[in-house]
Amino acid sequence: MPFREICSTNHLIVLFLERLQSPTCLVAHNGNRFDFPILKKELEALKAHLPDATYCIDSLPLFQTLDQISTQQEKIAQENEKNELADLELTAISAMEELEGKEMTLNQMQKLNETTPRRDKINEHYKRALRSYLDVTPTQEAKETPKQSPPRSKRQLFPEAHEGPSSADIPEPEPTAQSSSGMKPARKRFRLCDIYERSFGEPPKCAHYAEGDVKSLLKCAIAHGPNFVAYAEEHCVRFSDFAGKM
């Protein structure tokens, strides 16, 4: 039944909003181009108004912005991980060259702790493994001043003890160039059903139905938590001031 044919509908909406904690914010996906202009037009036709403390926010640009921030943070985290690994390798190289510059170091360690007669073999095994990992060879002159060389390999040192992704495990970004067929790579879509599926790993139930879409949007908002709220607080507008057009 058309909205304007039931004058009491407006009163029901106002009563519902007034029962909520003020201020309230209406959230709709693609609301700036669809939901909010329709609602405002119908209210104006009835010469009705929502409570003054009623705001509105479109969740489409909201999720697009949060996705951009998340992508940027992932890139920064990957760069930091690569830098930390490079620093670790550089420190290991320096330590190796320092050990190789002291011929008596391992013999002295053996004499200081007779309870570990195989320590020399353990240390030699460790040094061989570390050289293999770093792809370096011992220095020719034992007393030569240690030189810091850039890391030349990032192979896994002890596969059985390795935990977490290494820099080699991090996938390189997909090229943005056109494919051989001349078609551009698919762009990430931000329909509500797409956002829901990326957030929860499954398609929403009852998509494109009013109640189903409301539940899906609510779950997506909860999943993004404080970031969703922070964006809404910064970008929401008073519904009475909304000037969007269809």
Residue frames as qw, qx, qy, qz and C-alpha x, y, z in Angstrom:
[[0.000, 0.890, 0.456, 0.000, 0.00, 0.00, 0.00],
 [0.387, 0.638, -0.050, 0.664, 1.44, 3.43, -0.96],
 [0.411, -0.128, -0.490, 0.759, 3.16, 5.31, 1.85],
 [0.082, -0.090, 0.057, -0.991, 1.15, 8.52, 1.44],
 [0.537, -0.348, -0.526, -0.560, -2.22, 6.74, 1.60],
 [0.685, -0.495, -0.510, 0.160, -1.67, 5.87, 5.25],
 [0.006, -0.832, 0.158, -0.532, -1.25, 9.13, 7.15],
 [0.742, -0.639, 0.151, -0.139, -0.70, 7.25, 10.40],
 [0.908, 0.168, -0.114, 0.367, 2.48, 5.66, 8.99],
 [0.278, 0.664, -0.246, 0.650, 4.36, 8.90, 9.60],
 [0.521, -0.666, 0.231, -0.481, 3.21, 8.98, 13.21],
 [0.978, -0.203, 0.021, 0.039, 4.32, 5.38, 13.70],
 [0.727, 0.392, -0.183, 0.533, 7.78, 6.19, 12.35],
 [0.017, -0.703, 0.256, -0.663, 8.11, 9.26, 14.56],
 [0.755, -0.545, 0.149, -0.334, 6.93, 7.37, 17.63],
 [0.969, 0.013, -0.079, 0.234, 9.42, 4.59, 16.90],
 [0.528, 0.505, -0.226, 0.645, 12.33, 7.03, 16.54],
 [0.272, -0.706, 0.205, -0.621, 11.35, 8.92, 19.67],
 [0.900, -0.414, 0.026, -0.131, 11.50, 5.72, 21.69],
 [0.854, 0.196, -0.169, 0.450, 15.15, 5.27, 20.74],
 [0.519, -0.611, -0.054, 0.595, 18.05, 6.90, 22.52],
 [0.365, 0.924, 0.088, 0.080, 18.72, 10.30, 20.96],
 [0.468, 0.513, -0.260, -0.671, 20.36, 11.11, 18.62],
 [0.809, 0.161, 0.565, -0.015, 19.38, 8.44, 16.11],
 [0.066, 0.554, -0.574, -0.599, 20.96, 7.72, 12.74],
 [0.859, 0.373, 0.225, -0.268, 19.30, 6.10, 9.74],
 [0.252, -0.484, 0.739, 0.394, 21.69, 3.81, 7.85],
 [0.815, 0.457, 0.281, -0.220, 21.01, 2.61, 4.31],
 [0.568, -0.184, 0.580, 0.554, 23.23, 1.05, 1.67],
 [0.205, 0.266, 0.519, 0.786, 23.27, 3.43, -1.31],
 [0.065, -0.700, -0.630, 0.330, 20.86, 5.51, 0.74],
 [0.086, -0.516, 0.065, 0.850, 22.03, 8.85, -0.66],
 [0.166, 0.158, -0.600, -0.766, 20.73, 7.93, -4.10],
 [0.385, -0.251, -0.808, -0.368, 17.72, 5.83, -3.19],
 [0.386, -0.494, -0.747, 0.221, 16.34, 5.38, 0.33],
 [0.214, -0.440, -0.333, 0.806, 16.80, 8.87, 1.76],
 [0.135, 0.057, -0.307, -0.941, 15.44, 10.86, -1.24],
 [0.387, -0.346, -0.752, -0.406, 12.35, 8.62, -1.39],
 [0.389, -0.505, -0.666, 0.387, 11.71, 8.88, 2.34],
 [0.133, -0.335, -0.149, 0.921, 12.18, 12.65, 2.35],
 [0.198, -0.088, -0.501, -0.838, 9.91, 13.11, -0.66],
 [0.421, -0.443, -0.766, -0.199, 7.12, 11.09, 0.92],
 [0.344, -0.496, -0.527, 0.599, 7.42, 12.94, 4.23],
 [0.032, -0.195, 0.085, 0.977, 7.30, 16.30, 2.47],
 [0.288, -0.265, -0.656, -0.645, 4.17, 15.25, 0.61],
 [0.490, -0.565, -0.663, 0.021, 2.53, 14.57, 3.97],
 [0.074, -0.784, 0.150, -0.598, 4.00, 17.77, 5.45],
 [0.857, -0.510, -0.070, 0.017, 5.57, 15.61, 8.12],
 [0.206, 0.775, -0.523, 0.288, 8.96, 15.76, 9.81],
 [0.818, -0.124, -0.499, 0.258, 11.21, 13.35, 11.64],
 [0.554, -0.782, -0.121, 0.259, 12.60, 14.30, 15.07],
 [0.166, 0.952, -0.256, 0.007, 15.28, 17.00, 14.90],
 [0.355, -0.639, 0.682, 0.039, 17.98, 14.69, 16.31],
 [0.887, 0.219, 0.407, 0.005, 17.59, 12.24, 13.39],
 [0.011, -0.691, 0.557, 0.460, 20.66, 11.81, 11.18],
 [0.923, 0.338, 0.149, -0.110, 21.43, 9.65, 8.16],
 [0.213, -0.636, 0.670, 0.318, 24.50, 7.96, 6.67],
 [0.837, 0.417, -0.238, -0.262, 25.06, 6.03, 3.46],
 [0.773, -0.426, 0.462, 0.084, 26.92, 2.78, 4.17],
 [0.843, 0.486, 0.110, 0.200, 28.18, 2.38, 0.58],
 [0.349, 0.781, -0.322, 0.406, 30.96, 5.03, 0.73],
 [0.569, -0.671, 0.398, -0.261, 31.50, 4.02, 4.36],
 [0.927, -0.110, 0.347, 0.090, 32.46, 0.44, 3.46],
 [0.703, 0.634, -0.030, 0.321, 34.50, 1.63, 0.48],
 [0.003, -0.853, 0.364, -0.374, 36.54, 3.90, 2.75],
 [0.718, -0.508, 0.448, -0.161, 37.05, 1.21, 5.40],
 [0.945, 0.206, 0.192, 0.167, 38.22, -1.22, 2.70],
 [0.481, 0.766, -0.194, 0.379, 40.78, 1.31, 1.43],
 [0.314, -0.772, 0.442, -0.331, 42.09, 1.85, 4.96],
 [0.891, -0.245, 0.376, -0.061, 42.33, -1.90, 5.57],
 [0.852, 0.456, 0.042, 0.254, 44.22, -2.45, 2.29],
 [0.224, 0.829, -0.317, 0.402, 46.67, 0.33, 3.14],
 [0.562, -0.638, 0.455, -0.265, 47.27, -1.07, 6.62],
 [0.964, 0.014, 0.256, 0.065, 47.97, -4.53, 5.17],
 [0.666, 0.645, -0.120, 0.355, 50.55, -3.08, 2.76],
 [0.101, -0.814, 0.410, -0.399, 52.26, -1.23, 5.61],
 [0.801, -0.415, 0.400, -0.164, 52.31, -4.39, 7.74],
 [0.936, 0.274, 0.111, 0.192, 53.89, -6.37, 4.88],
 [0.416, 0.765, -0.253, 0.421, 56.57, -3.71, 4.36],
 [0.401, -0.727, 0.434, -0.350, 57.34, -3.67, 8.09],
 [0.936, -0.175, 0.303, -0.032, 57.66, -7.46, 8.12],
 [0.806, 0.495, -0.036, 0.321, 60.06, -7.36, 5.17],
 [0.121, 0.820, -0.338, 0.446, 62.14, -4.64, 6.84],
 [0.658, -0.580, 0.409, -0.254, 62.30, -6.57, 10.13],
 [0.972, 0.070, 0.193, 0.118, 63.43, -9.72, 8.29],
 [0.598, 0.673, -0.162, 0.405, 66.12, -7.77, 6.43],
 [0.199, -0.795, 0.403, -0.406, 67.38, -6.29, 9.71],
 [0.861, -0.351, 0.347, -0.124, 67.47, -9.76, 11.28],
 [0.911, 0.318, 0.065, 0.253, 69.47, -11.17, 8.39],
 [0.321, 0.794, -0.268, 0.441, 71.91, -8.26, 8.52],
 [0.492, -0.686, 0.427, -0.324, 72.43, -8.83, 12.25],
 [0.958, -0.098, 0.268, 0.012, 72.97, -12.56, 11.64],
 [0.744, 0.569, -0.097, 0.337, 75.55, -11.86, 8.93],
 [0.010, 0.816, -0.382, 0.434, 77.44, -9.52, 11.24],
 [0.728, -0.498, 0.411, -0.233, 77.40, -12.11, 14.02],
 [0.966, 0.179, 0.130, 0.130, 78.64, -14.82, 11.66],
 [0.556, 0.682, -0.212, 0.425, 81.52, -12.70, 10.39],
 [0.279, -0.766, 0.417, -0.402, 82.44, -11.77, 13.95],
 [0.893, -0.284, 0.338, -0.091, 82.54, -15.44, 14.96],
 [0.887, 0.378, 0.045, 0.262, 84.64, -16.32, 11.94],
 [0.267, 0.812, -0.290, 0.431, 87.06, -13.55, 12.88],
 [0.410, -0.615, 0.566, -0.365, 87.76, -15.21, 16.23],
 [0.633, 0.245, -0.722, -0.134, 89.27, -18.63, 15.57],
 [0.231, 0.102, -0.854, 0.456, 89.53, -19.54, 19.23],
 [0.486, -0.212, 0.154, -0.834, 86.01, -18.63, 20.19],
 [0.867, -0.088, -0.306, -0.383, 84.47, -22.08, 19.71],
 [0.670, 0.132, -0.643, 0.345, 87.44, -23.86, 21.34],
 [0.004, 0.232, -0.519, 0.822, 87.21, -21.59, 24.37],
 [0.674, -0.184, 0.019, -0.715, 83.47, -22.22, 24.66],
 [0.850, 0.017, -0.518, -0.093, 84.17, -25.97, 24.54],
 [0.473, 0.157, -0.650, 0.574, 86.68, -25.75, 27.39],
 [0.231, -0.255, 0.341, -0.875, 84.40, -23.59, 29.55],
 [0.760, -0.043, 0.247, -0.599, 81.61, -26.14, 29.48],
 [0.055, 0.309, -0.940, -0.133, 82.81, -29.75, 29.46],
 [0.484, 0.214, 0.743, -0.410, 79.26, -30.98, 30.09],
 [0.680, 0.633, 0.189, -0.320, 78.49, -30.44, 26.45],
 [0.530, -0.337, 0.608, 0.486, 81.20, -32.31, 24.52],
 [0.472, 0.423, 0.656, 0.411, 79.29, -32.01, 21.25],
 [0.055, 0.846, 0.218, -0.483, 78.97, -28.22, 21.44],
 [0.135, -0.494, 0.501, 0.698, 81.60, -27.69, 18.72],
 [0.159, 0.193, 0.869, 0.426, 79.63, -29.93, 16.35],
 [0.090, 0.745, 0.635, -0.185, 76.37, -28.21, 17.24],
 [0.030, -0.789, 0.031, 0.612, 77.84, -24.77, 16.64],
 [0.149, -0.288, 0.687, 0.650, 79.43, -25.87, 13.38],
 [0.161, 0.435, 0.860, 0.214, 76.12, -27.34, 12.24],
 [0.049, 0.829, 0.415, -0.371, 74.37, -24.11, 13.18],
 [0.094, -0.643, 0.308, 0.695, 76.93, -22.05, 11.26],
 [0.168, 0.001, 0.819, 0.548, 76.53, -24.21, 8.14],
 [0.110, 0.637, 0.763, 0.020, 72.76, -23.93, 8.34],
 [0.024, -0.834, -0.193, 0.516, 72.94, -20.18, 8.84],
 [0.139, -0.433, 0.526, 0.719, 75.35, -19.78, 5.89],
 [0.153, 0.264, 0.866, 0.397, 73.01, -21.83, 3.73],
 [0.045, 0.765, 0.606, -0.214, 70.06, -19.74, 4.87],
 [0.026, -0.858, 0.010, 0.512, 71.82, -16.45, 4.19],
 [0.785, 0.560, 0.152, 0.216, 73.59, -17.72, 1.07],
 [0.029, 0.923, -0.375, 0.085, 77.00, -16.48, 2.23],
 [0.879, 0.142, -0.343, 0.300, 80.48, -18.04, 2.54],
 [0.629, -0.656, -0.101, 0.405, 83.03, -17.60, 5.35],
 [0.137, 0.962, -0.219, -0.083, 85.39, -14.64, 5.05],
 [0.821, 0.400, -0.303, 0.273, 88.82, -15.46, 3.65],
 [0.324, 0.393, -0.509, 0.694, 90.78, -13.50, 6.26],
 [0.496, -0.515, -0.679, 0.167, 89.78, -14.32, 9.81],
 [0.352, -0.475, -0.308, 0.746, 91.04, -11.04, 11.22],
 [0.112, 0.326, 0.387, 0.855, 89.52, -8.84, 8.55],
 [0.213, 0.117, 0.363, -0.899, 87.21, -6.11, 9.83],
 [0.306, 0.433, 0.844, -0.074, 83.64, -7.40, 9.66],
 [0.121, 0.037, -0.351, -0.928, 81.69, -5.95, 6.76],
 [0.467, 0.369, 0.597, -0.538, 77.96, -5.55, 6.72],
 [0.015, 0.031, -0.752, -0.659, 76.53, -7.01, 3.53],
 [0.600, 0.041, 0.013, -0.799, 72.94, -6.78, 2.36],
 [0.653, 0.012, 0.728, -0.209, 70.92, -9.99, 2.68],
 [0.249, 0.357, -0.660, -0.613, 70.99, -12.05, -0.48],
 [0.418, -0.136, -0.858, -0.267, 68.60, -14.84, 0.34],
 [0.486, -0.257, 0.338, -0.764, 65.49, -15.36, 2.41],
 [0.644, -0.027, -0.737, -0.203, 65.22, -19.12, 2.41],
 [0.742, -0.571, -0.024, -0.351, 63.74, -20.80, 5.42],
 [0.020, 0.621, -0.737, 0.267, 66.37, -21.76, 7.99],
 [0.111, -0.032, 0.962, -0.249, 64.58, -24.48, 9.96],
 [0.414, -0.191, -0.534, -0.712, 61.32, -25.43, 8.17],
 [0.514, -0.366, -0.776, 0.020, 60.12, -27.64, 10.98],
 [0.327, -0.451, -0.496, 0.666, 60.40, -24.84, 13.54],
 [0.029, 0.093, 0.208, 0.973, 59.17, -22.03, 11.35],
 [0.046, 0.624, 0.739, -0.251, 55.87, -20.48, 12.37],
 [0.149, 0.807, 0.184, -0.541, 53.91, -17.76, 10.67],
 [0.690, 0.674, 0.207, 0.165, 54.22, -16.42, 7.11],
 [0.534, -0.359, 0.225, 0.732, 57.62, -15.36, 5.83],
 [0.192, 0.625, -0.163, -0.739, 58.20, -12.68, 3.25],
 [0.053, 0.162, -0.846, -0.505, 58.33, -15.41, 0.61],
 [0.088, 0.407, 0.905, -0.090, 54.85, -16.51, 1.65],
 [0.187, 0.631, 0.281, -0.699, 53.37, -13.04, 1.13],
 [0.577, 0.507, 0.564, 0.304, 51.75, -12.95, -2.32],
 [0.221, -0.126, 0.218, 0.942, 52.85, -10.23, -4.66],
 [0.391, 0.517, 0.306, -0.697, 50.10, -7.78, -5.69],
 [0.625, 0.445, 0.616, 0.178, 48.25, -8.69, -8.82],
 [0.260, -0.064, 0.335, 0.903, 49.31, -6.69, -11.88],
 [0.300, 0.611, 0.396, -0.616, 46.88, -4.00, -12.90],
 [0.106, 0.348, -0.576, -0.732, 47.72, -4.17, -16.57],
 [0.776, 0.233, -0.037, -0.585, 45.17, -5.44, -19.05],
 [0.746, -0.110, 0.656, 0.031, 45.05, -9.16, -19.70],
 [0.258, -0.138, 0.740, 0.606, 45.93, -10.78, -23.03],
 [0.191, 0.574, 0.776, 0.181, 42.26, -10.65, -23.96],
 [0.106, 0.406, 0.165, 0.893, 42.31, -6.87, -23.56],
 [0.491, -0.701, -0.415, -0.308, 39.90, -6.90, -20.60],
 [0.058, -0.618, 0.459, -0.636, 40.65, -4.99, -17.42],
 [0.285, -0.058, -0.895, 0.338, 40.85, -6.98, -14.14],
 [0.377, -0.655, -0.601, -0.260, 37.60, -7.21, -12.23],
 [0.045, -0.496, 0.315, -0.808, 37.05, -4.42, -9.72],
 [0.125, -0.180, -0.853, 0.473, 36.03, -5.13, -6.16],
 [0.292, -0.524, -0.513, -0.614, 32.28, -4.78, -5.82],
 [0.019, 0.047, -0.586, 0.809, 30.54, -3.13, -2.89],
 [0.587, -0.362, -0.429, -0.583, 27.01, -4.37, -3.12],
 [0.573, -0.512, 0.400, -0.500, 25.68, -5.28, 0.30],
 [0.993, -0.022, 0.055, -0.103, 25.72, -8.99, -0.58],
 [0.706, 0.496, -0.342, 0.373, 29.40, -8.70, -1.68],
 [0.070, -0.638, 0.484, -0.595, 30.42, -6.95, 1.54],
 [0.806, -0.342, 0.270, -0.401, 28.56, -9.54, 3.61],
 [0.981, 0.162, -0.094, 0.056, 30.20, -12.45, 1.80],
 [0.496, 0.566, -0.432, 0.497, 33.70, -10.97, 2.21],
 [0.300, -0.584, 0.439, -0.613, 33.02, -10.39, 5.91],
 [0.724, -0.240, 0.495, -0.416, 31.52, -13.79, 6.77],
 [0.116, -0.312, 0.905, 0.263, 32.61, -16.14, 3.97],
 [0.198, 0.366, 0.905, 0.088, 29.09, -16.95, 2.84],
 [0.086, -0.376, -0.397, -0.833, 26.28, -15.19, 0.96],
 [0.282, -0.034, 0.467, -0.837, 23.56, -13.48, 3.01],
 [0.102, 0.375, 0.921, -0.010, 20.21, -15.10, 3.55],
 [0.153, 0.801, 0.569, -0.106, 17.11, -13.51, 2.02],
 [0.302, -0.250, 0.196, 0.899, 19.16, -10.98, 0.05],
 [0.074, -0.153, -0.427, -0.888, 17.26, -8.12, -1.63],
 [0.401, -0.649, -0.611, -0.210, 14.36, -8.43, 0.78],
 [0.153, -0.812, 0.105, -0.554, 13.83, -5.56, 3.21],
 [0.753, -0.616, 0.171, -0.155, 14.14, -7.55, 6.43],
 [0.937, 0.015, 0.069, 0.343, 17.01, -9.69, 5.10],
 [0.481, 0.606, -0.074, 0.629, 18.98, -6.66, 3.93],
 [0.346, -0.817, 0.151, -0.436, 18.47, -4.90, 7.25],
 [0.884, -0.434, 0.170, 0.045, 19.86, -7.91, 9.13],
 [0.833, 0.268, 0.045, 0.482, 22.80, -8.20, 6.71],
 [0.212, 0.759, -0.106, 0.607, 23.68, -4.53, 7.04],
 [0.577, -0.744, 0.164, -0.295, 23.43, -4.71, 10.82],
 [0.940, -0.222, 0.132, 0.222, 25.78, -7.72, 10.96],
 [0.657, 0.470, -0.001, 0.589, 28.30, -5.99, 8.68],
 [0.104, -0.836, 0.127, -0.524, 28.17, -2.88, 10.87],
 [0.775, -0.597, 0.183, -0.099, 28.80, -4.97, 13.99],
 [0.923, 0.091, 0.064, 0.369, 31.69, -6.78, 12.26],
 [0.465, 0.553, -0.069, 0.688, 33.45, -3.45, 11.60],
 [0.547, -0.565, -0.466, 0.406, 32.61, -2.18, 15.08],
 [0.282, -0.720, -0.117, 0.623, 34.37, 1.02, 16.19],
 [0.257, -0.129, 0.481, 0.828, 35.56, 1.89, 12.67],
 [0.008, -0.550, -0.715, -0.431, 31.98, 1.86, 11.40],
 [0.269, -0.822, -0.450, 0.220, 30.79, 4.05, 14.27],
 [0.368, -0.522, 0.099, 0.763, 33.70, 6.49, 13.92],
 [0.171, 0.120, 0.571, 0.794, 33.03, 7.02, 10.21],
 [0.126, -0.672, -0.681, -0.261, 29.29, 7.42, 10.78],
 [0.329, -0.770, -0.320, 0.443, 29.81, 9.99, 13.53],
 [0.310, -0.408, 0.251, 0.822, 32.13, 12.03, 11.30],
 [0.020, -0.006, 0.615, 0.788, 30.14, 11.91, 8.07],
 [0.032, 0.578, 0.815, -0.024, 26.47, 11.65, 9.04],
 [0.042, -0.200, -0.128, -0.970, 24.16, 14.57, 8.24],
 [0.334, 0.251, 0.573, -0.705, 20.98, 15.74, 9.84],
 [0.329, 0.383, 0.832, 0.229, 18.08, 14.21, 7.93],
 [0.176, 0.866, 0.372, -0.283, 16.31, 17.58, 7.72],
 [0.015, -0.798, 0.343, 0.496, 19.42, 18.97, 5.98],
 [0.565, -0.011, 0.742, 0.361, 19.79, 16.10, 3.54],
 [0.376, 0.673, -0.083, -0.631, 19.75, 17.49, 0.01],
 [0.283, -0.169, 0.859, 0.391, 20.44, 14.39, -2.08],
 [0.622, 0.388, -0.069, -0.677, 18.52, 13.78, -5.28],
 [0.826, 0.111, 0.553, -0.015, 17.51, 10.64, -7.12]]
